């Protein structure tokens, strides 16, 4: 597993976290976790999270995106992969969302 890297975006922008997962068997599922809860998953067994419609995961690449990011989205995201046979791996990255208004007031 090649875990995601820390990302900084301005509020209102789209943030993307990549998680490169490879293993055997190749029916690997990936969950993205934020504040101890799954917010997106490649698994068909995990329903789409209705409370965070701006969170999306690409079922083919396991990339996770936050559309129209806000400061409430800032924090640690964990990419957790498992193959259904008990093997798992996880890696985390920090999403920093900067406020455009703060930048405008400083300049």
C-alpha atoms as a printed R data frame, in Angstrom:
    type eleno elety resid chain resno       x       y      z
1   ATOM     1    CA   UNK     A     1   0.000   0.000  0.000
2   ATOM     2    CA   UNK     A     2   1.147   3.468 -0.869
3   ATOM     3    CA   UNK     A     3  -0.750   5.755  1.447
4   ATOM     4    CA   UNK     A     4  -2.141   9.204  0.843
5   ATOM     5    CA   UNK     A     5  -0.080  12.366  1.261
6   ATOM     6    CA   UNK     A     6  -1.021  15.452  3.246
7   ATOM     7    CA   UNK     A     7  -2.984  17.936  1.136
8   ATOM     8    CA   UNK     A     8  -3.803  21.633  1.508
9   ATOM     9    CA   UNK     A     9  -6.638  23.240 -0.454
10  ATOM    10    CA   UNK     A    10  -8.529  26.516 -0.249
11  ATOM    11    CA   UNK     A    11 -12.117  26.370  0.917
12  ATOM    12    CA   UNK     A    12 -14.529  25.782 -1.936
13  ATOM    13    CA   UNK     A    13 -11.993  23.732 -3.889
14  ATOM    14    CA   UNK     A    14 -11.873  19.995 -4.493
15  ATOM    15    CA   UNK     A    15  -9.392  17.985 -2.436
16  ATOM    16    CA   UNK     A    16  -8.103  14.606 -3.603
17  ATOM    17    CA   UNK     A    17  -6.352  11.940 -1.548
18  ATOM    18    CA   UNK     A    18  -4.824   8.962 -3.348
19  ATOM    19    CA   UNK     A    19  -4.321   5.519 -1.864
20  ATOM    20    CA   UNK     A    20  -2.564   2.967 -4.060
21  ATOM    21    CA   UNK     A    21  -3.588  -0.520 -2.974
22  ATOM    22    CA   UNK     A    22  -2.447  -3.836 -4.406
23  ATOM    23    CA   UNK     A    23  -2.784  -7.316 -2.992
24  ATOM    24    CA   UNK     A    24  -4.046 -10.856 -3.268
25  ATOM    25    CA   UNK     A    25  -6.717 -11.739 -3.827
26  ATOM    26    CA   UNK     A    26  -7.413  -8.670 -5.899
27  ATOM    27    CA   UNK     A    27 -10.939  -8.119 -4.576
28  ATOM    28    CA   UNK     A    28  -9.639  -5.481 -2.186
29  ATOM    29    CA   UNK     A    29 -12.062  -3.058 -0.550
30  ATOM    30    CA   UNK     A    30 -11.008   0.364  0.673
31  ATOM    31    CA   UNK     A    31 -12.730   2.424  3.345
32  ATOM    32    CA   UNK     A    32 -11.961   6.088  3.943
33  ATOM    33    CA   UNK     A    33 -12.299   7.020  7.597
34  ATOM    34    CA   UNK     A    34 -12.675  10.512  9.092
35  ATOM    35    CA   UNK     A    35 -13.342  11.164 12.792
36  ATOM    36    CA   UNK     A    36 -13.580   7.422 13.477
37  ATOM    37    CA   UNK     A    37 -16.380   6.860 10.955
38  ATOM    38    CA   UNK     A    38 -16.389   5.490  7.403
39  ATOM    39    CA   UNK     A    39 -17.232   8.370  5.045
40  ATOM    40    CA   UNK     A    40 -16.675   6.537  1.727
41  ATOM    41    CA   UNK     A    41 -15.987   2.999  0.596
42  ATOM    42    CA   UNK     A    42 -15.241   0.984 -2.532
43  ATOM    43    CA   UNK     A    43 -17.220  -1.900 -1.052
44  ATOM    44    CA   UNK     A    44 -20.695  -2.483 -2.424
45  ATOM    45    CA   UNK     A    45 -21.623  -3.705  1.065
46  ATOM    46    CA   UNK     A    46 -21.213  -0.200  2.502
47  ATOM    47    CA   UNK     A    47 -24.060   2.116  1.424
48  ATOM    48    CA   UNK     A    48 -23.269   5.590  0.176
49  ATOM    49    CA   UNK     A    49 -23.024   7.978  3.081
50  ATOM    50    CA   UNK     A    50 -26.045  10.245  2.806
51  ATOM    51    CA   UNK     A    51 -24.812  12.746  5.375
52  ATOM    52    CA   UNK     A    52 -21.710  13.699  3.396
53  ATOM    53    CA   UNK     A    53 -22.722  13.834 -0.267
54  ATOM    54    CA   UNK     A    54 -19.585  15.847 -1.111
55  ATOM    55    CA   UNK     A    55 -17.378  12.845 -0.236
56  ATOM    56    CA   UNK     A    56 -16.674  10.468 -3.101
57  ATOM    57    CA   UNK     A    57 -14.450   7.476 -3.707
58  ATOM    58    CA   UNK     A    58 -13.425   6.107 -7.095
59  ATOM    59    CA   UNK     A    59 -14.146   2.368 -6.942
60  ATOM    60    CA   UNK     A    60 -11.368   1.661 -9.478
61  ATOM    61    CA   UNK     A    61  -8.482   3.751 -8.147
62  ATOM    62    CA   UNK     A    62  -9.541   4.107 -4.477
63  ATOM    63    CA   UNK     A    63  -8.937   7.870 -4.747
64  ATOM    64    CA   UNK     A    64 -11.033   9.930 -2.350
65  ATOM    65    CA   UNK     A    65 -12.320  13.418 -3.122
66  ATOM    66    CA   UNK     A    66 -13.999  16.128 -1.111
67  ATOM    67    CA   UNK     A    67 -15.988  18.413 -3.381
68  ATOM    68    CA   UNK     A    68 -16.366  22.039 -2.261
69  ATOM    69    CA   UNK     A    69 -14.112  21.503  0.773
70  ATOM    70    CA   UNK     A    70 -14.723  23.578  3.886
71  ATOM    71    CA   UNK     A    71 -12.782  24.027  7.100
72  ATOM    72    CA   UNK     A    72 -15.103  21.442  8.689
73  ATOM    73    CA   UNK     A    73 -13.550  18.851  6.358
74  ATOM    74    CA   UNK     A    74 -10.039  19.491  7.701
75  ATOM    75    CA   UNK     A    75  -8.490  16.651  9.654
76  ATOM    76    CA   UNK     A    76  -6.957  13.211  9.371
77  ATOM    77    CA   UNK     A    77  -8.300  10.783  6.786
78  ATOM    78    CA   UNK     A    78  -7.351   7.119  6.868
79  ATOM    79    CA   UNK     A    79  -7.325   4.809  3.885
80  ATOM    80    CA   UNK     A    80  -8.064   1.324  5.239
81  ATOM    81    CA   UNK     A    81  -7.769  -1.621  2.831
82  ATOM    82    CA   UNK     A    82  -8.787  -5.218  3.374
83  ATOM    83    CA   UNK     A    83  -8.974  -8.302  1.172
84  ATOM    84    CA   UNK     A    84 -11.745 -10.259  2.835
85  ATOM    85    CA   UNK     A    85  -9.346 -12.919  4.135
86  ATOM    86    CA   UNK     A    86  -8.402 -11.061  7.276
87  ATOM    87    CA   UNK     A    87  -5.413  -9.149  5.890
88  ATOM    88    CA   UNK     A    88  -5.584  -5.378  6.144
89  ATOM    89    CA   UNK     A    89  -3.455  -2.265  5.888
90  ATOM    90    CA   UNK     A    90  -4.042   1.397  6.667
91  ATOM    91    CA   UNK     A    91  -2.378   4.740  6.052
92  ATOM    92    CA   UNK     A    92  -3.387   8.282  6.988
93  ATOM    93    CA   UNK     A    93  -2.976  11.819  5.682
94  ATOM    94    CA   UNK     A    94  -4.017  15.250  6.887
95  ATOM    95    CA   UNK     A    95  -6.338  17.462  4.850
96  ATOM    96    CA   UNK     A    96  -5.802  21.147  5.588
97  ATOM    97    CA   UNK     A    97  -8.467  23.530  4.288
98  ATOM    98    CA   UNK     A    98  -7.487  27.192  4.314
99  ATOM    99    CA   UNK     A    99 -10.047  29.953  4.477
100 ATOM   100    CA   UNK     A   100  -9.994  32.294  1.470
101 ATOM   101    CA   UNK     A   101 -11.396  35.132  3.581
102 ATOM   102    CA   UNK     A   102  -8.406  34.944  5.936
103 ATOM   103    CA   UNK     A   103  -6.038  35.223  2.961
104 ATOM   104    CA   UNK     A   104  -7.908  38.251  1.635
105 ATOM   105    CA   UNK     A   105  -7.773  40.027  4.997
106 ATOM   106    CA   UNK     A   106  -4.002  39.495  5.324
107 ATOM   107    CA   UNK     A   107  -3.082  40.898  1.904
